Amino acid sequence: MLSTKDFKINFLGINPVLTDENGGLDPESICALGALLTFKGKSAENLKKEAEEKGQDMTKKVKTILKNSSLKGHASMATTPVFSFSYEASKMIDSALTGMVFSSSLMASGRRTDSTYEDIVYPTTIAKNKEALEIYKEASEKILDTFHELLEVGIEKDQASKILQYGVYGTGIISYSIESFNTLKREYDREKAWMPEEIGFFIEAIETEFKKMGVDSLFKSRSLAPRTTYPYPNIFKNPKTVNLAREIAQEKLNSTESEIVSINSLATKSLKEKMDSLRKDLEAIYADKETMIKNWATAIDKRAEIARDYQNALDIKMISRLSWRVWGERKRHRTMPMTVDSMYYATEQACSVWQDLSKNISNNTLSEEQIKNLDTTLNIPTKIANDQTNLKKYTQTVLKSLDAYKKLISLGVPEHDAIFVIPRAVRIYVLQDVNFYNLIAGYFPLRLCTTADEQLRRVTRDEAVKINHKLKTMDLDWLNWHIEPKCFNTGFCPEKNSCWIIKKAVKNYDEQFHEDMKNNLEEKFEKELNK
């Protein structure tokens, strides 16, 4: 039986590190000397040599520099060192750590990996309470049984996996700056009562490792500094604290998944001219394969240049009720600022709505309107909602997990442990900003692609349609042509298997065309490697 205390963390290194014949410099010393070089205009190596020639104690020198800079609130030294680690723990780590704005991560995908009874992770308070343990175990195993039953009858994994909980085994690799860890630690201290206990275990392990890495004093000086850090979207927080996402959602969202709150435009005549020129280039590429092979990269560069010079031309605010699973995808688009509600508030909302319809769920007598009502707080994937047998399995399993959550809390299990049994389909309010880059080159082209999660793609497509409509009313209809999946940016599909949506633009795109473009791309890669 896996426990939250069975987590494993493996540190993969830290940079920058300098090695020389005299032992070199650790990251803390490099950053401290780096603070001096802003005044003296000398390299860290020369400053180190100068200190040695003067017989100065490097440890004391670094400590003095930190007191006069990092401790006062200067963040640049803490944003410079970056450390990486791999881990094995519950999938709660993904939700808690990978939304950090200044970070990077590679995670085991819930859309692609499998889970079994052996993968269930048991929080401490549940594991030591016999009655709570049985409730959690039974609900968790039912979730996994239903997941596999849905797969067996042909439900795509994208949709079937919404039933799964995040209280199961997961792995990943994460890179953080010292400043990012400082942000996490401060958030944990503020919301400790609502944070999954594994986060505390990770923080303790990382702080211990900092002493070996040579950044302990740097971290402590920054953590005590009288200055805030840049916020990140944290769902594990006090549900009683009101936030902008909840307020806007309650005002703007009725039964829809997403709405456009506002669009502010600074679009100019020159931007229109540039986008019209890009359209002409792409239309020429779409018309001829040889032109595409020769010029698609130039079109990408032209789009990148426009996005660079005009990324503030549009500011679009969107409010959504996304499943926990889909929020997990959205949060990784770190160039899109986000305000997110509390997962505990979302879970209480789901418990209330689903409990009201518990008799209908148990008797399998849900009307179409009731199904829609249930879906507003916890996503019922389309193919499941449209099949009576699968709907019965799904809704009864969800109800059992929500009941388990309430029972666990009544037994004294804290919410941050009980949340381990909640399906990742529970919906949460998300308010997000989209700039010009994410509209034409970043988020929208990527998430309109059919390789994206089914719900995420559907919501993104709906948002694109609503944006199209609003842009028309603002005399910006010329932008709508450019809001398409990523394959429209080049004229060909880069995926192994094409969905053929590109045929909308490239009429003669077929299997041979697809293979030729893939081969051409791979040939360019090999040529670069052999330079």
N, C-alpha and C positions, 0 to 999 in steps of 0.2 A: 504494500500500500504506500503510494507516494504521498509525502507530507510537504507542506510549504517549506519546512526546515531542511528538506533534501535538496534545496537549490544548489546549483554548482556555478561558479564563476571562474573563468580562466582569463587572466590579464595577458593581452597580446602585445603590449608595449606602449611607449609614450614618446612624443617628440615635442620640441627639438632637443637633441642630445649632441654634445660636442666631445669628441675623443681626441686627445693628444698625448704626447710623451709624458706629460706631467699628471695624467689622470683625467683631464678634460673638465667639462662642466655639466652639471645636471640641469634639467629644464628650469628649475627655480632660479638658479644662478644666471643662466642665459637671459631669462626675462628680466631679472633685476638689473643686470648689466645693460640690458637693452634699454631700460628706463634711463640709464645714465647717458647712453650714446645719443639720445634725443637732445641732450644738452652739449655734449662734448664732441659729437660728430666722429667718434671712433668706433671701430668694430668691437664686438664682445671679446674676441681673442686678444686684441691689443689692450683693452681695459683690464682683462685678467692678468696679462703679462705685466702691466703697469702696477697693479696691486701687489703682485708677487715680488716685484723689484723693490717696492716700498716696504715689504715685510708685513703687509696688512693681513689681518685674519679675514679670510674670504667669508666665513660663516657669519661673522659679526657685520661685515660690510653689506652682505645680502639682507640681513635682518634690518639694518638701518635703512636701506633703500626701500624695503617693503613697508616700513613704518611711515616713510615720507611719501609714499605713492599709493600702493594697493590698499593699505589700511584707511587712507583718506577717501577712497572711493574710485580711484582710477582703475578702469576695468581692462585696459588693453593687455596688461601682463597676464591676467587670468583667461583672456580669450585666446592667447597664443598657444599654450601647451595643449595638445590633444592626445587623449589616451583611448585605447580600444580594448574591448573585452568580448568574449563569447560567453554564453550562459545556457543553462538547462534549468527550467523552472516552469511555472504555469504560464499560460498565454496572457495572464493579466499584465505581465511585464511589458508586452507589446503595447497594450492600451495605456500603461502608465508612463513609459519612458520614450517611446518613439515619436511623440508629438512635439518634443523639444525642438524649438525653431533652429537653433544652431547645433545641429547634430546630423548624424547619418546612421542608417541601420539596414541590415539585411535579415529578414525574418522568415521562418518556416511558414509557408502559406497555408491558411486554413481552407482555402479553395482547392488545394492540391494534395495535402497530406491527409492521412487517415488517423482516427483515434479509436482506442479500445478501452475496455474496463481498466486495464493496467495503466492507462494514461491519466486516469482521474486523479486529481491532486486534492488532498484533504487538508484544509486549514486547521491550525492548532486547536482552536476552541471547539471545532466540530469533532476532531479526532479523539479528544479526551472526554467527550460526552456521549455515552452509549446510545441514548435515544436520538440525539442530533445526528450521530454517525449513521444510524440506520436510515433516517429520513433522507439525508444527503446522498447516501450510497444508492438507495432505491430510486430516487429522482434522477440522479446522474446516469445510472445504468439504463433507465427508461429512455432518457434523451438519446443515448448512443444506440439503443435498439431501434428507435424510431428513425434515426438518421440512416442506419443501414437498410432498414426496410424501405425507405423512400428511394434510396439508390437502386435497390433491387427491382423496383417497379418502373425504373427509367427516369426518375426525377434527376435533372442535372445537379451536379455537386454544388454549383453556385447557389441553387435554391434550397436543396436539402440541408446544406451546412448551416443555414440560418437557425436551425433548431439547436445547434451545439452550444455548449457553455464555454466560457473562457477558463474555467477551472480544470483545464487539462494540460498535459505536458506539452511544452513548446521549446524551441531553441532559436538562437539568433546571434548576430554580431552587431555591436553598437559602438560608435565612436562619439565621444563627448569632449568638449573643452572643459577646462577647470571651471570656467564661468557657467557653463551649462549645468555642471554638477552642482554648483553653488545655487543655481536657480531651483533645481530639483530638491535640494536639501531644505531650502527655505520654504518651498511649497509643502514639503512633507511636514515640517515643523508646524506650519499653519493648519494643515488639514489631517493631522496624524490620526484622529479618530475615524477618518473616512478613507484612509489609504490602505490598500491591501498590505498585509503584514510583510509580504516578501519585499516590498519596497524598502522597508526599514532594514531588513536583512542585507539587501544589496548596498544600501548607503553605509552601513557599518563595515561591510567587507571592503568597499572602495576607500573609505577613510583610512582604514588600516593599511591598505596598499599604498596610499599616498606617501606614507613615511618611507617606504622602500623606493618609490619612484623619484623621490626628491622634490616633492611639491607640497609638502605638508604645511610649511609656513606660509607659502603663497595662498593656499586654499583658506587657511584660517584668517589671514589678514583680509582677504576679500569677503569672507563670510561674515566678518564682524564690521565691515565698512558701513558707514551711514549712507547707503545708497541702495535704491531698488534695482532689481534685475529685470530683463525683458521677459514678459509673461509668455506662457505657453498654454495651450488648451488642455486643461485637466478636468476630467469627468468625475474623479473621485474626491468630491468636496461636499460640504454641508448643504443638504437639499433645502434648508430653510433660508439660505442666503439668495436673495433675488438677483438675477443677472439680466443683461440686455437681451440675450437670445430668448429667454423665456418671455420677457415682456413683449418683444416684437412678435414672437410666434403667437401669443395669445391675442394680439391685435390683428395680425395679418393672415394667419393660417386658419382655415376652416377645416375642410376635409381633405384638402390637397396636400401633397408631399412637399411641395416647394413653391415659393412665390418670389418674384423680384420686388424687393423693397424700394429700391431707387436706382437710377442711372444718372450720374453726373458726367457731362461731356465737355472736353476741351478740344474736341476734334477741329482741325483747321483745314483750310483749302489745300495746303501742301500735303497733309496726311492723305486726303482723298486722292490727290494726284499720284502719290506713291503707291497707294493700295490699288488704284486702277492700273497702274503700270505693272504691278506684280500680277494682277489678274491676266493681263495680256500675255505676259511671259508664261504663265501656267497654262493658258489655253493653247499656246503654241506647243508646249511640252506634251499636253494631253493628245494632241493631234498626230504626233509622230514619235515612234519608238527611238529612233536614232537621236532626235532632238532631246528626248527625255534622258537618254543615257549621257548625253553630253552636258546638259544644262540643269538637271534637277538639283545638283549641289549648289549651283549659283542661285537658284530660286530660294533654297533654304537660307543661304547667307543674306539674301535681300530681305527676306522676312525677318531674320534676326536683327538686321540693322534697323529696320523700321520699328520693331518692338523695343529695341534699345533706346531709340531717340524719341519714342512716343508712348512709352509704357504708362505715363500718367494721363494720357488723353481720355481715358475712360475710367470711371470708378463705379462698379456695379456691386450692389449689396443684395445678397440672396439669403432668405430664411428658409430652412428646411427641417423636416422631421425625418431623420435618417436612422436606419437600423444601426445598432452598435457596430456591426460588422462593416457597414459601408462608411460610417464615420471613421473607422480605422484606416480606410483607404484615403479619405479626404484629408485627414490630419497630416498626412505625409507630404501634401502639397504645401510646403512651408513658405512659399512666396505668396500664399493667400491667407492673410490674417483672419483669425477665427475666434469667435466667442462661443463657448459650448456650455450647455446646462449640466446639472449634476445627474449622474447615472442613477443615483438613489431616488431623486425626484421622478425621473423617467420610469423607474421600476415601480414606484408607488402608484403612479398613474396607470400603468399596465395592470397592476394587481387590482385596482379599483374597477376598471372597465371590464376586465375578464371575469372577475368574481360576480359582477352583476349579471353576467350571461352564463354563469356556470351550469345552470340547469339545462339550458339549450345546448351547451357544449357536451355535457354528459349524455344527453338524449339524442345528440346528433340531429337537432332540429333548427339549426341556424338559418335565418333568412339571409338573403343577399345584403340587405341593409345592415343586419347585425354583423356579418362578416366584415363589411367595410368599417363598421364601428370598432371592431376588435383590431383591425389593421392600423387604425390611427395611432395606437399606442405600442403595438408589437406586430411587426411585419409578417403577413401571411403571403408567401411567394405566389405568383400568378398561377403556375401550373398546379400547385397544391390547392389553392382556393377553388379552382375549376373542376376538381375531382372529389366527389363526396367521400370516397373511402380514404383517400390521402388527407383530406381536410379533417376527418374525424381523428385519425392518428395524430396529426400535427397539433390540433387545438387541444386535445385531451392531454397530450404530453406537455404542452406549454402550461396548461392550467395546473398540472401536477407540480411542475417546477416552481410556479408562482406560489402555490400553496405551501410548498416546501420552504420557500424563502420566508414566508410569514411565520410558519411554525418554528423555524430555526431562531428567528428573532424573539419569539415568545419564550423560547428556552434559554434566552440570555446570550445567544450567539450574536456578536456585533455585526452590523450591516456589512462592514468591509470583508467579513468572512462569508456571510450568507450570500453575497453577490456572486460567489463562485458557482452557484447553481442556476443562475439566470441565463436563458438563451441569448445568443448574440443578435437575435432579431428585435429585441426591445428597441423602441424608437427614442431618439434624443433630439432636442432642439439644437440647431446649429446655425449661427449667423456668420456669413463669410463674405469677404471682399474679393472681387475679381478685377484686376487691372487689364490694360490693353494686351499685354504680353500673354496672360493666361487665357484671354478670349481667343486669340488667333494663333498662338504658338505653344502654349503650355498646357494648362488643365483641360480645356474643352477639346482640342484635337485628340488628346490622349484618352479621355474618358467617354468620348463619343464612339470610340473604336469598339467593335464587338468582342474584343478580348477582355474588356473591362467586366467587372461584376455585373450581373444581370440587373439588379436594382439600381446600382450606381449609374449604369448606362441609361436606364429608363429615366431616372430623375434628371440626369444631365441633358438628355434629349428634350425633356419637357422644359427645362430651364432655357435651353437654346431657342426653342420655339417662342417662349415668352419674351426673351431678349429680342428676337427678330421682330416681334410685333411692336415692342416699345421703340426700337431703333427706327422703325418706319414712321412712327408718330413724331420723331425728332429729326426727320429728314436725313437720317443716317443709314438709309436702306442699302447703300453701296457697301456697307460693312458686312451685311448678312451673307454675301457670297463666300466670304472667307471663314465662316464659322462651320467647319466641317471636320470629319475624322482626320487623323494624322496622315493617311494615305493621300489625301487631296493636296497636301503640302508639297508632294514630290511627283505625284502621278502614278505611283506604284505602291503595292502592299509589301512591307518588310517582313511580315510574318511567314512562318512555314506554310500554313494553309490559309488561303485567302477566303474572305466571306463574300467577295465579289462586289461589295458596295462601291468600289472604285469604278465599276463599269458605268456608274451614273455620269462620270466625267470622261473616262477613257473607254469609248464605245467598243473598241476592238481588243480590250484586255481579256485574255484567255489564259489557259493553263500554261501554254508555251511562252506567252508574254511574261507571265509571272515567274517562270523558271529562268528566263533570260535575264530578268532584272535582278533576281537573287544571285545568279551566277556572276553577273557583272559586279555586284557589290562585294562578293566574296573574293573575286579576282583582284579588286582594288586593295582589299585588306591584305592579301598575300603579297602583293607588290610592295606595299608599305613595309611589311615585315622583312622583306628581303633587301631593303635599301642599305 
